[in-house]
């Protein structure tokens, strides 16, 4: 594995900023693909936005917990992603594949925060 050119002090900020570059555009593509009608009432749109905010908060909480966990819980997350992925001969459901990939992605993002000393600032 090659050395990360990002200085250690800016790695967490870079990992968190990926949401702006990776998560939101991907979510917009999913919505544009017909998962949810684009002409939804304002109340439903507001509820969806609140749900997105909660999911972001939970993702970041999971990342912070995994970053301080021993290797076994992270390995278990990867194993679970493999377990939920369709096996050969079964239907490849797009949402299941995306969920498995997202689980692995969360575990990988948590690695950016490993080894931090308690009380150290993120910025």
C-alpha positions in Angstrom: 0.0 0.0 0.0 1.5 3.4 -1.0 1.9 6.2 1.5 -0.9 8.8 1.6 0.4 12.2 0.4 -2.2 14.0 2.5 -0.7 15.3 5.8 -2.0 13.5 8.9 -3.5 16.6 10.2 -5.8 17.2 7.2 -6.8 13.5 6.6 -9.9 13.7 8.8 -11.1 16.9 7.2 -10.5 15.3 3.8 -12.5 12.2 4.8 -15.4 14.2 6.1 -15.5 16.4 3.0 -16.0 13.4 0.8 -19.7 13.6 1.6 -19.8 16.8 -0.5 -18.1 15.2 -3.4 -19.3 11.6 -3.3 -22.4 11.1 -1.2 -24.6 14.0 -2.3 -24.1 13.6 -6.0 -24.7 9.8 -5.7 -27.9 10.5 -3.8 -29.1 12.9 -6.4 -28.4 10.4 -9.2 -30.5 7.8 -7.3 -33.4 10.3 -6.9 -33.2 11.3 -10.5 -33.2 7.6 -11.5 -36.8 7.4 -10.4 -36.5 6.1 -6.8 -38.6 9.1 -5.6 -40.8 11.3 -7.8 -39.1 14.7 -8.3 -42.4 16.6 -7.9 -43.2 15.7 -4.3 -45.2 17.9 -1.9 -43.2 20.3 0.2 -44.0 18.4 3.4 -42.6 15.2 2.0 -39.6 17.0 0.6 -38.9 18.5 4.1 -39.3 15.0 5.7 -36.8 13.6 3.2 -34.3 16.3 3.9 -34.6 15.6 7.6 -34.1 11.9 6.9 -31.0 12.7 4.9 -29.6 14.8 7.8 -30.2 11.9 10.2 -28.6 9.4 8.0 -25.5 11.7 7.6 -25.3 12.0 11.4 -25.6 8.3 11.9 -23.0 7.6 9.3 -20.5 10.0 10.9 -21.3 8.5 14.3 -20.7 4.9 13.0 -17.4 6.1 11.5 -16.2 7.7 14.7 -17.1 4.5 16.7 -15.4 2.2 14.2 -12.3 4.4 14.1 -11.7 3.7 17.8 -12.8 0.0 17.7 -10.4 -2.9 17.4 -10.0 -4.6 14.1 -12.6 -7.3 14.7 -15.7 -5.0 14.5 -14.3 -3.5 11.2 -13.7 -7.0 9.8 -17.2 -8.0 10.9 -18.6 -5.0 8.9 -16.8 -6.2 5.8 -18.0 -9.7 6.4 -21.6 -8.5 6.7 -21.3 -6.6 3.5 -20.1 -9.8 1.8 -22.9 -11.8 3.4 -25.7 -9.4 2.2 -24.3 -9.3 -1.4 -26.2 -11.6 -3.7 -24.6 -15.0 -4.3 -23.9 -16.3 -7.8 -27.2 -17.5 -9.4 -29.4 -15.1 -7.4 -30.9 -11.8 -8.5 -28.5 -8.8 -8.3 -30.6 -6.1 -6.5 -29.2 -2.7 -7.0 -30.1 -1.5 -3.5 -28.5 -4.5 -1.9 -25.3 -4.1 -3.9 -25.2 -0.4 -3.0 -25.8 -1.1 0.7 -23.0 -3.6 0.8 -20.6 -1.1 -1.0 -21.7 1.6 1.4 -20.9 -0.6 4.4 -17.4 -1.2 3.2 -17.0 2.5 2.4 -17.9 3.4 6.0 -15.3 1.0 7.4 -12.7 2.4 5.0 -13.5 6.0 6.0 -13.2 5.0 9.6 -9.6 4.1 9.0 -8.7 7.7 8.3 -9.5 8.5 12.0 -7.7 5.5 13.5 -5.0 6.2 16.1 -6.3 9.6 17.2 -5.5 10.6 20.7 -8.6 11.4 22.8 -9.0 15.2 23.0 -7.2 16.0 19.8 -9.0 18.4 17.6 -10.3 17.4 14.2 -9.2 20.6 12.4 
